[in-house]
Amino acid sequence: MIEVNAESYFSENIKSALKNDPPGEWMPKLPDKCIRLSSGFPAPSLVPVEQLKDAVASLLEEENDLPLHYIGSPKVAKLKEQIQERLQEHDIQASRDELLITSGACQAIDLIARILMDESTVIAIESPTYMEALEIFQNYTSHFVTVPVDEHGLDTEMLEEMLEERKRKGVTLPQFLYTIPTFQNPTGTTMSTERRKHVLKLADKYDFLIVEDDAYRELYFDKPSIPLKAMDQEDRVLYVGSLSKVVATGMRIGWVAASPEFITALSWFKKDLGHPFAQATMASFLENTDMEKRLKSLREAYKIKCDALLSALEQYLPPSVSWYVPEGGYFVWVKTEGIDTSELLTEALSDGVSYVPGQYFFLNQQDGKAFLRLSFSYENPKEIDEGIQKLGNVLKQMLSGK
Ligand SMILES: Cc1ncc(COP(=O)(O)O)c(C=O)c1O
């Protein structure tokens, strides 16, 4: 009998992707009763459990077995209309053939990578960027252009310099830019309107696409910003969205809005690998929910948590530490002076508080050593305050060399 060596059967692409860190390496193993400032999850009390129970009950009452088959639930078709309507609220006009419902924004990103990338493709990413998207892209290529993010989002001047230099040297230009312009993960920053206009101009001038990940769009504290997709005159933006952060992450409802040619290619690979039951349940939930009211209360709740985090940072962190103040979303990005935040994490966890070390959000992990990402979404203000006090203590201890 010949012994099967699984690896010898893998494609070359897979073999090289498997050399990267395993997915989810960044997720700390939490001790019991740890204050979770690491998790980018909605607060448990803000997950609409009762309404989802009702949504399932009324769905099955109305449609019987239909949502439990591969196809046939009218509510699945309804969900697409509901998402089209929500997009219109943000000045994004997407017809039926310009919209694909996916299993979360992450599946949308993976499908986009699948149709646009091969191992020689160059893509531009923000530095730092959303670690799961980075993991996805690294499954397909190792050619990245990394562009810094500051308090006004992606530094488009720097992007222009990089593009110009590549053009001058005859080096391959990026196929697309992956950006999270609004309440970026991990920095919490929002791209200014001038930069939004600039990046669209650059896309035209240097002929690349933009993958806009707008997972946090609805969670603004004060006012919404204009999506790149709404400003896009040339169909260069593939717009990715999600209901994870405003309804429930486990439902995995996301989408891509783009011109029909892209949607057709994406659908080719998505096939029917979605979840009709989750989609139909979401449609039933949306039908019976005043979303404007829900969003308003989520915005208020997250603003209170964010304020609690910011005032605790002022109170407990040493003056050498700095951070960006977000205008929405889930995260605050913290910069320490000369502390290795993955070493600090061991101390923080044993004191009962978690965060995500900055290194995981960078292609070159060394660049992120001094940073850490705090999430204010999960815990309540009292726990947030306690967690930052603990973090302040371990930071001060490490700074004083104890
Ligand atoms: C920027 C960004 N995009 C996408 C997602 C994931 O969205 P989904 O749950 O719809 O896959 C997240 C979740 O943390 C995120 O931060």
The ligand as an SDF file (V2000), in Angstrom:
LIG
                    3D

 16 16  0  0  0  0  0  0  0  0999 V2000
  -12.6700   45.5620    7.9310 C   0  0  0  0  0  0  0  0  0  0  0  0
  -13.4660   44.3230    8.1080 C   0  0  0  0  0  0  0  0  0  0  0  0
  -13.9980   43.7370    7.0410 N   0  0  0  0  0  0  0  0  0  0  0  0
  -14.7460   42.6090    7.1690 C   0  0  0  0  0  0  0  0  0  0  0  0
  -14.9630   42.0340    8.4020 C   0  0  0  0  0  0  0  0  0  0  0  0
  -15.7130   40.7470    8.5150 C   0  0  0  0  0  0  0  0  0  0  0  0
  -16.9790   40.8420    8.0230 O   0  0  0  0  0  0  0  0  0  0  0  0
  -17.8680   39.5360    7.9120 P   0  0  0  0  0  0  0  0  0  0  0  0
  -18.1880   39.0680    9.2880 O   0  0  0  0  0  0  0  0  0  0  0  0
  -19.0640   40.0270    7.1840 O   0  0  0  0  0  0  0  0  0  0  0  0
  -17.0970   38.5190    7.1340 O   0  0  0  0  0  0  0  0  0  0  0  0
  -14.4160   42.6150    9.5310 C   0  0  0  0  0  0  0  0  0  0  0  0
  -14.6100   41.9870   10.8620 C   0  0  0  0  0  0  0  0  0  0  0  0
  -13.8640   42.1570   11.7880 O   0  0  0  0  0  0  0  0  0  0  0  0
  -13.6520   43.7800    9.3890 C   0  0  0  0  0  0  0  0  0  0  0  0
  -13.0720   44.3580   10.4410 O   0  0  0  0  0  0  0  0  0  0  0  0
  1  2  1  0
  2  3  1  0
  2 15  2  0
  3  4  2  0
  4  5  1  0
  5  6  1  0
  5 12  2  0
  6  7  1  0
  7  8  1  0
  8  9  2  0
  8 10  1  0
  8 11  1  0
 12 13  1  0
 12 15  1  0
 13 14  2  0
 15 16  1  0
M  END
$$$$
